[in-house]
């Protein structure tokens, strides 16, 4: 299970729909993310979810699960998401 960092309010902007500038209010950091990353963060704003549930919500096939898990690990390394207790 994954969730946004508690207390986090994410603000993003895009000019082309493919790359997004995202501001993290907790760290003060600004990140350049792709559309897939922002979609995952938008879903996690609704509540914690595991990779399989996120893949289903994004209508990804089973073969995309490893890439989604890698994306979640990348977002975790940026302190945007964290593992959530089940």
N, C-alpha and C positions, 0 to 999 in steps of 0.2 A: 504494500500500500504506500502511496505517495500523497503528500499534501504540500500546500504552500507553506512557507515559513510563517509561524504565528505572528499576527500583527502586520503582515506585509500587505501593502497596497501598491499594486503595480500599475504604472502608467506607460502606455506605449503610443508611438506614432509611426505611421508609414506613409511614404510618398509614392511608392510604386506597388504596394501590396505583396511584395516579396521579401523585403528586408524591413525590419522594425527596430526602432530605437526604443529601448525599454529602461525606465527609471525604477530603481529599487529604493523605496523610502527608508528601509531599515539600514542599509549599508551606505546609501548615498551614491552608489555606483550606477553608471549608465552602461548598458550592454547593447550590442548590435546582434540581433537574432533573426533567424529566418521565420517564415510563416508557420512552419510546423511547430516550432518551439512555442510561438505565441498561442497557437491553437491548443496545445497541451496545457499551457498555463491558464488559459481561459477555462478549460474544463476543470482544472483543479481549483479554480476560484469557487466553483459550485460545491466542492467537497472532495474529500480524499477518495482515491481510486487506485486500483492496481493496474499494472501494464495491460492486462487482458481487457479490462473494462474500458480503459482509454483507447485501446486498439479498436474495440467494437464501436465506441462512440465516434471515432474518426473513420470508421468503415475501412479499416486496413485488413489485409488478408493475414493469415497466420505467419507467412514468411517474413512479414515486416516487424514482428515482435522483437527480434534481436536489435534492430535499428532503433525501435522505440525505447527499449531498455537502455541503450547507449545514450540516447537523447536525454532520458531522465537522469542518468549518471552525470552527463554534462551540465544539466540544469542544477543538479545537486552541488557540483563543484563550484558553481557560481553563487551558491547560497540562495537560490531562488525556491528550491523545493527540498523536502526532507522526507526520509522514511517515516511512515505513520504506523503506530501500533495497531494491530488488527483488532 
